[in-house]
């Protein structure tokens, strides 16, 4: 059973949790080695020390007995940053109420080989709907053939949750979740702009008081919108690079997430390579290639107070760079532009910025782009430039 399938199976159990609400009660539990794989801590199963656990605001490490304690439930989700040499038994995240009567929130891990060589696929912009489902199924066929260790999908997972009523948005999420649980390897997703439920209120007619408004629907269905895990000596960080200003989305990593990122990276050993993956890219030339737009549904610029910024790249990249530039950061993965792009600068930061093509189909732009995904090979923590695999 895949990680996503186990996550989906628990949704009904925790459907009463109010996602997105800030709740003050502490959350405590443990991370333990599940030797028999039943998801429960049985007699003799040891706690695992030094594992990062987070509520998307705090990051704490488990003690020698595997126990942890967070001051609050944060956004209503607690997750474990799966360490190298382990895999999760059940979901890596759990919804929490933060009620003082809540029991312990435990995470079961089992020992997993920490490989010196592995592969992963980066994909983006699946935009799944009934009409486009076969494109995601073609992607799954590629994954079944190439057998990467895991898959990263960097946003715009669903056709649209921005501008539609709840039932329609839920239907798209259902399609995405149902399909990715069929992948024979873990699928790690992060949100794009299209996952932000109802924010274009003049079209969706959704109230901002709706409990699933904006980030709420994503958190309910897919868990934390930013998180991390380590595999094969490489630390992977999924970020949410889409922020909201009233009716509109734009590229931005907010202060809470930046503080979380700084705390997450502090747990790494010196020299551990970091790979980030998010939807709206940190840097890109593709907005320039597409041309300036000021009259369509997603114009090039957005004005925030007295400041005007580019909307389709991360507008505070300098702040993100301040956190990441002291790390070995060989690869930053993005999406959004539906075009495979590779940028490298001769600078103090030796980072490759790679944008993925769109799974949903080819793109007619100034430079027409074909649909596809990228397979990366990693050997002794060195990541290659990727093999582009087209979807026909």
C-alpha positions in Angstrom: 0.0 0.0 0.0 1.5 3.4 -1.0 2.0 6.3 1.3 -0.8 8.3 -0.4 -3.2 5.4 -0.2 -2.7 5.1 3.5 -3.2 8.9 3.8 -6.5 8.8 1.9 -7.7 5.9 4.0 -7.4 8.0 7.2 -9.3 11.0 5.8 -12.7 9.8 6.9 -11.5 9.1 10.4 -10.3 12.7 10.9 -12.9 14.5 8.8 -14.0 16.5 11.9 -10.7 18.4 12.3 -10.9 22.1 11.3 -8.0 22.5 8.9 -6.4 25.9 8.8 -7.5 26.9 12.4 -4.9 28.0 14.9 -5.3 26.1 18.1 -3.2 26.5 21.3 -3.2 23.2 23.1 0.1 21.2 23.0 0.5 18.0 20.9 2.7 15.2 22.1 3.6 11.7 20.9 6.5 9.6 19.7 8.3 8.3 16.7 9.1 4.6 16.9 10.5 1.7 14.9 7.6 -0.5 13.9 9.3 -3.8 13.6 6.2 -5.8 12.6 4.7 -3.1 10.4 1.3 -3.0 12.0 1.3 0.8 12.6 1.0 0.4 16.4 3.7 0.6 19.1 3.9 -2.8 20.6 6.0 -4.0 23.5 9.7 -3.9 22.8 9.5 -1.5 19.9 12.0 1.2 20.5 11.6 5.0 20.1 13.8 6.6 17.4 15.9 9.6 18.7 16.7 12.7 16.8 13.8 12.7 14.3 12.3 16.1 13.3 8.6 16.5 14.0 6.7 19.7 13.0 3.3 21.5 13.1 4.5 23.7 10.2 5.5 26.4 12.7 7.8 24.6 15.2 10.3 22.0 14.5 11.3 19.7 17.4 13.5 16.6 17.6 12.6 13.4 19.4 14.4 12.6 22.6 16.3 9.4 23.3 13.0 7.6 23.9 11.5 8.8 20.6 9.1 11.2 22.4 8.4 14.8 21.2 6.2 17.7 22.3 4.9 20.6 20.3 3.4 23.7 21.9 0.4 23.7 19.6 -1.3 21.9 16.7 -0.3 24.8 14.4 -2.5 24.6 11.3 -4.1 21.4 12.5 -1.5 19.0 11.1 1.6 17.4 12.6 4.1 15.6 10.4 7.4 13.7 10.7 10.4 14.5 8.5 11.2 11.0 7.5 14.9 10.5 8.2 17.4 8.6 6.0 17.3 4.9 6.3 13.6 4.7 7.3 10.2 4.8 5.6 6.8 5.6 7.0 4.3 2.9 8.0 1.1 4.8 7.3 1.0 8.5 6.5 3.9 10.8 7.3 1.3 13.4 8.6 -1.7 13.3 10.8 -4.5 15.9 11.4 -4.8 17.0 15.0 -7.4 19.0 17.0 -5.1 20.3 19.6 -7.7 19.5 22.3 -6.3 18.9 25.7 -8.2 15.6 25.7 -6.5 14.4 22.6 -4.3 11.3 22.9 -0.7 10.9 21.7 0.1 11.4 18.1 2.5 8.7 17.1 4.4 8.0 13.9 5.5 4.5 12.9 8.7 4.1 10.9 10.4 1.0 9.7 14.0 0.5 8.6 14.5 1.1 4.9 17.7 0.8 2.9 19.5 4.1 2.5 20.8 3.8 -1.0 24.0 5.3 -2.5 22.3 5.3 -5.9 18.7 6.1 -6.7 16.4 7.8 -9.1 13.4 10.1 -8.8 11.0 11.8 -11.3 10.0 15.4 -11.2 6.7 16.3 -12.7 4.3 19.3 -12.6 1.0 20.8 -13.7 -1.1 17.7 -14.0 -4.3 19.9 -13.9 -6.3 16.7 -13.5 -9.9 16.6 -14.6 -12.1 13.9 -16.2 -11.0 15.3 -19.6 -7.3 15.2 -18.8 -7.1 12.1 -16.6 -5.5 10.0 -19.4 -2.5 12.3 -19.3 -1.8 11.5 -15.6 -2.4 7.9 -16.4 0.3 8.1 -19.1 2.6 9.6 -16.5 1.9 6.7 -14.2 2.8 4.3 -17.0 6.2 6.0 -17.3 6.7 5.7 -13.6 5.7 2.0 -13.7 8.2 1.4 -16.5 11.2 3.5 -15.2 10.6 2.5 -11.5 12.0 5.6 -9.7 12.3 5.4 -6.0 9.8 8.2 -5.7 8.0 11.0 -7.6 7.8 14.7 -6.9 4.8 16.7 -8.3 5.3 20.4 -8.0 1.8 21.9 -8.0 -1.2 22.6 -10.1 -2.3 19.1 -9.4 -6.0 19.8 -10.1 -7.7 21.5 -13.0 -9.0 24.3 -10.7 -10.0 25.0 -7.2 -9.5 28.8 -7.5 -12.7 29.7 -9.3 -15.2 26.9 -8.7 -17.7 25.8 -6.0 -16.7 23.3 -3.3 -18.3 20.2 -5.0 -16.4 20.8 -8.2 -13.1 21.4 -6.5 -13.5 18.3 -4.3 -14.2 16.3 -7.4 -10.8 17.3 -9.0 -9.0 16.5 -5.7 -10.7 13.1 -5.6 -9.4 12.4 -9.2 -5.9 13.3 -8.3 -5.8 11.3 -5.0 -7.4 8.3 -6.6 -4.8 8.2 -9.4 -1.6 8.9 -7.5 -2.5 6.1 -5.0 -2.1 3.8 -8.0 1.6 4.7 -8.4 3.8 1.8 -7.2 6.1 4.3 -5.4 5.6 7.2 -3.0 4.3 10.4 -4.6 5.2 13.7 -2.9 3.1 16.6 -3.8 3.1 20.4 -3.1 0.4 22.9 -4.0 0.3 25.3 -6.9 -2.0 28.3 -7.4 -4.8 26.1 -8.7 -5.1 24.3 -5.3 -6.1 27.4 -3.4 -9.8 26.8 -2.9 -12.2 29.6 -3.8 -10.0 32.6 -3.5 -11.3 34.2 -6.8 -14.5 34.8 -4.9 -16.1 36.8 -7.7 -16.1 33.6 -9.7 -16.3 30.8 -7.0 -18.8 32.6 -4.8 -17.0 30.9 -1.8 -17.0 32.8 1.5 -13.5 33.5 3.0 -15.0 32.1 6.2 -15.4 28.7 4.6 -13.3 26.2 6.7 -11.6 24.9 3.6 -11.0 28.3 2.0 -7.6 29.0 0.4 -5.0 26.5 1.9 -7.6 24.6 3.9 -8.8 22.1 1.2 -5.2 21.2 0.3 -4.3 20.5 3.9 -7.5 18.5 4.4 -6.8 16.2 1.4 -3.0 16.1 1.1 -1.6 17.3 4.4 1.1 19.8 5.0 1.7 22.3 2.2 5.4 22.4 3.1 7.5 19.6 4.6 10.7 17.7 4.2 12.2 14.2 4.1 15.7 12.7 3.6 16.5 9.9 1.2 19.9 8.5 0.0 21.8 11.2 1.9 19.8 14.0 0.1 17.3 16.3 2.0 14.2 17.1 0.0 12.2 20.1 0.9 8.7 20.7 -0.5 7.7 24.4 -0.3 4.5 26.3 -0.9 5.6 29.2 -3.1 2.1 30.5 -3.7 0.8 33.3 -1.5 -2.6 35.1 -1.5 -3.4 38.8 -1.6 -7.2 39.1 -1.4 -8.6 37.6 -4.7 -5.2 36.9 -6.3 -2.3 34.5 -5.9 1.3 35.5 -6.4 4.8 34.0 -6.0 5.9 34.4 -2.4 7.2 32.3 0.6 5.7 33.8 3.8 7.5 34.5 7.0 6.1 31.5 8.9 7.3 29.2 6.3 10.7 30.8 6.1 11.1 30.4 9.9 10.1 26.7 9.5 12.6 26.3 6.7 15.4 27.7 8.8 14.5 25.4 11.7 14.2 22.4 9.4 17.6 22.9 7.9 19.3 23.4 11.3 18.8 19.7 11.9 21.0 18.7 8.9 24.5 17.5 9.1 27.0 19.9 7.4 27.3 19.1 3.7 24.0 17.4 3.3 22.7 18.3 -0.2 19.3 20.0 -0.3 16.8 19.8 -3.1 13.8 22.1 -3.1 10.6 21.6 -5.0 7.7 24.1 -5.3 5.3 25.4 -7.9 6.0 29.1 -8.7 9.7 29.1 -9.5 12.3 31.1 -7.7 13.8 32.4 -11.0 12.7 31.9 -14.6 13.1 33.5 -18.0 9.8 32.1 -19.2 7.6 35.1 -18.2 9.8 37.2 -20.4 9.5 34.8 -23.3 5.7 34.7 -22.9 5.5 38.5 -23.0 4.1 41.1 -20.6 0.4 40.7 -19.8 -1.8 43.2 -17.9 -5.3 42.3 -19.0 -5.8 38.6 -18.7 -6.8 36.4 -15.7 -3.2 36.2 -14.4 -1.3 39.4 -15.2 2.5 39.7 -15.0 2.5 42.1 -12.1 0.7 42.5 -8.8 0.6 45.5 -6.5 0.9 44.8 -2.8 0.3 48.0 -0.8 2.9 50.5 -2.2 5.0 47.8 -3.9 4.6 46.2 -7.3 6.2 42.8 -7.9 6.4 40.1 -10.5 3.6 37.6 -9.9 4.9 34.5 -11.5 8.2 34.1 -9.8 8.9 34.1 -6.1 8.8 37.8 -5.3 10.9 37.5 -2.1 13.5 35.1 -3.4 16.2 37.1 -1.7 14.7 36.1 1.6 14.6 32.4 0.6 18.2 32.7 -0.6 19.3 34.1 2.7 18.1 30.8 4.4 19.4 28.4 1.7 22.7 30.0 0.5 24.7 28.6 3.4 23.7 25.1 2.4 24.8 22.7 -0.3 21.8 23.4 -2.6 22.4 21.8 -5.9 18.9 21.7 -7.4 15.8 23.9 -7.2 12.7 22.4 -8.9 9.7 24.4 -10.0 6.7 24.3 -12.4 4.0 26.8 -13.3 5.2 27.7 -16.8 4.5 24.3 -18.4 7.9 24.3 -20.0 11.1 22.4 -19.2 13.7 25.1 -18.3 17.2 24.9 -16.9 19.1 27.9 -15.5 22.5 28.0 -13.9 24.3 31.2 -12.7 28.0 31.7 -12.2 27.7 33.0 -8.6 28.4 32.1 -5.0 25.3 29.9 -5.0 25.9 26.8 -7.2 22.2 26.0 -7.7 20.5 24.7 -10.9 17.0 26.0 -11.3 15.0 23.5 -13.3 11.3 24.0 -14.2 9.2 21.0 -15.3 7.1 20.7 -18.4 3.3 20.2 -17.9 1.9 16.7 -17.6 -1.5 18.0 -18.8 -0.3 18.7 -22.3 2.0 20.7 -24.6 2.0 24.5 -24.3 1.7 27.0 -27.2 4.0 29.8 -26.2 6.5 32.0 -28.0 8.6 28.8 -27.8 6.2 25.9 -28.1 6.8 23.4 -25.3 6.1 19.7 -25.3 4.6 17.7 -22.4 6.8 15.5 -20.3 8.5 14.6 -17.0 12.2 14.5 -15.9 14.0 11.5 -14.4 17.0 12.4 -12.2 19.7 9.9 -11.2 21.6 10.3 -7.9 24.9 8.6 -7.1 26.8 9.3 -3.9 24.6 12.3 -3.3 25.5 13.9 -6.7 22.4 14.7 -8.8 22.6 14.6 -12.6 20.9 17.1 -14.9 18.0 14.9 -15.6 16.6 12.9 -18.5 13.5 14.5 -20.1 10.9 11.9 -20.9 8.1 13.3 -23.3 4.4 12.4 -22.9 2.9 11.8 -26.3 
